[in-house]
Amino acid sequence: MRAFFYLLAANADSQTALRQVIDYYHETFKQAPEVQEYLRSRGLDHPELIERFKLGFANRTLGYRLPEKNRKAGAELRGKLQDIGILRSSGHEHFNGSLVVPIMNENGIISEVYGRKILGKRLRKGTAQHLYLPGPHDGVWNIEAFRATDEIILCEALLDAMTFWVHGFRNVTASYGTSGFTASHLAALKQHGIKRVLIAYDRDEAGNKAAEQLAPKLQAEGIDCFRVLLPKGMDVNEYAQQVTPGAKSLGLMLRSAQWMGAGQAPIRPQETLSHQPDFDPETGEVLDQISALAAETPSPELALIPEPMSASPVPEGPETVDAELSEHELVINLGDRRYRIRGLSKNMSYDQLKVNVLVSRGDLLHVDTLDIYSARHRASYIKQAGIELGLKDDIIKKDLGKVLLKLEELQEKQIQDALEPEEKTEPLSDEEQQTALELLKDPALLSRILDDFNRAGVVGEETNKLVGYLAGVSRKLDKPLAVIIQSSSAAGKSSLMDAVLNMMPIEERVQYIAMTGQSLFYMGETNLKHKILAISEEEGAENASYALKLLQSEGEVTIASTGKDPTTGNLMTQEYRVEGPVMLFLTTTAIDIDEELLNRCVVLTVNETREQTAAIHAIQRSRQTLKELIC
C-alpha cells in the first residue's frame, strides 16, 4: 500500500488520489474491531452493505502510508489531499475516528465523503459527530436504485438509509441532514422519473419542519410526497432496533405513510411497492413479492390492491387512558397495576420526557427514573418491572405505551400553556381613568404614598422612601435614576429596599444577592429593559461592577465571547448584548463607595438614631397586642 502511494504521488489527479484513500479506509475497516462493533450496535453489520458501498474507517494511520512530507512527492500528495479535504491544514486526517462512507455518482466518481464519529459519549464536548468534505454537498447516495423504481424512500441521515437497505428496502437514499436536500437530489429524481417520495425524516421538530418544507417543492415538480410516521422522537435506525422483525415493521410503516398533498391521496399501485423486501433478512433467501406481501398484510384484499391513503392521520399507538392529575403527580390505573408518575412539570421541551415512574401491584412495586423517549431506558424499566411484579414483559410494555401517550398529551398542554402570551390588562374604564388622573393631580400625592408605606409597616425614613419610590418609577424613563442605600450591618437597609420594591410590579423587577463577572452579559437582550435590577449587597456584585456602570451610563453593554460552533467544532466569536435603560438599586455596608458609582447613583443613608430605633420597637410591640392580632 505504501509503495502504491509513492507511485500515486508521481502522477495522479484528485479523483484518483481520493479513490485510493477510500480504498485504504476500506481495508482499514476490515482490521478495526471498534468500527465493526459500532456497526453491529446499529444493526448494520451487513457484509453486502460494507462491500457495495465501500464503507471505511479513518484511524489516523493514513499519514504513515504517505511519502515523507520533506520529499517532493510526499509534499505534493499531501498538498493534493489537503485540497480535497482528506487532510487538514495541520496535516491531521479530517475524518479521524470516523466511519467513512463515500458517495459516488452513476459513473463511479466520488463526489462527497461522509464521516460519522463512532466514539459517541466519549467525544470531547463540542466535537462534530457528522463530517463531510469542504464545500457544498454534491452527489446522491445509492443512485443506482433510482433506475429500477419510481418510488424512493428519503431519509435524513445515511445510517437511517442503510437501515432500510439492510432490511431489504433497496430503493432508499438520504439527504445531508434536515436542511441538506440538494439540487443533486432533485435532479436525480427528475432524471429517473421518480413519481413518489416517502419522506422518512426523524419524528422530531426539525424533521417534521424539514418534511413540511420539502413536500411542496417536490409536488411542484409533479412528485407525490408521503410522510413516514415514525414514533415521536425516534429515527429509523432506533425504531428498527426496537421492533421485531425489523423488515416487517418497517414495511408496515412504509405502507402506512401519510399523504402530504391536498385532497384525495393518489393510489400507490401494487407493482410500485418496490420497497417490499426481496429477501428474508434472517435466512438471506429470495422471497416472492406477492407471497411476502400476503404474509404481512392483514387481509387478502390488501395483498392485491393496497388501501388508498387519506389525509387523516394514522393511529400512532394504543388508545390513551384516563388519569388522576394532582399538583405533584399523575396516577394511572391499568387493570391491577397502578402507575404513579412524578416530574412531568419539569419537561418543557419536546425532545425529552424524563419522569419518575412507580408501578405497583398489590404489595409489589418497582420505581425508577427514566427518559420515557429513550428505548434503552424503556427496555430496562420493562424488564425490571416485570421481574419485581411477576408479570410478562409484554404487559408492562403495553402499559408503558399507554402511559407514554398520556404523558405526551399532558406535556403538549403544559408547553402550549407556557407559550401562550400573558393576558393583556383590560383597558381602564372611563371611571377608572378619571380616578387615576385625580390621584396623579392630587397635591397631596406624596403624602398618600408615604401613608401607604406607613400602613405597610415602614417607620420613618420619609425622604428615603420617597426618593426610592421615585427612583423605582423612573425605570420607565430613558435615563432612570440609580440608588445605593448605605448603612452599617443590620440597620435596616435591606428592609427599606424591599419595602420600595414591594411597591413595584413583580414582573418589572429583577433581584439578586450577588452577580459574577460576566453574568450580566448573558441575561437576554431585552430582559432588563425598563426594569429594576436590585442587588442586595453591592459587594456581591463587585466582579460585575464594570458592566453595571456601563449599563447605567451607556444604556447597554456588549461582550464578544469565543466558543465552539456546535456543528463544525471550530472556534468562533459570538456577540452578546444587553439593552437598557435599567434602574439600578443597590445596598452596601461599605464606608467608602466606588467613586464611579457615586457619580452615577443617589446615595441614601439609613436613619440609625435612638429615636428611629425606638419608633421601630414601638410598632413591633404594637403588632403583638391582642387588638392588632385580632385585626
Secondary structure, DSSP 8 states (H G I E B T S, - for coil): -HHHHHHHHHS--HHHHHHHHHHHHHHHHHT-HHHHHHHHHTT---HHHHHHTT-EEE-S-HHHHS--TTSHHHHHHHHHHHHHTSB-TTS-BTTTTEEEEEEE-TTS-EEEEEEEES-GGGS-TT--SEEE-SSS----TTGGGGGG-SEEEEESSHHHHHHHHHTT--SEEE-SSTT---HHHHHHHHHTT--EEEEE--SSHHHHHHHHHHHHHHHHTT-EEEE----TT--HHHHHHHSSSHHHHHHHHHHT-EE-SSSS-----GGG-TTS-SB-TTT--B--HHHHHHHHSSSHHHHHS-----SS----SS-----EE-SSEEEEEETTEEEEEE-GGG--STT--EEEEEEEETTEEEEEEEETT-HHHHHHHHHHHHHHHT--HHHHHHHHHHHHHHHHHHHHHHHHHHHS---------HHHHHHHHHHHH-TTHHHHHHHHHHHTT--S-HHHHHHHHHHHHGGGSSS--EEEEE-STTSSHHHHHHHHHTTS-GGGEEEES---TTGGGGS-TTTTTTEEEEES-GGGGGGGHHHHHHHHHHSEEEEEEEEE-TTT--EEEEEEEEE--EEEEEEE--SS--HHHHHHSEEEE---SHHHHHHHHHHHHHTTSHHHHH-
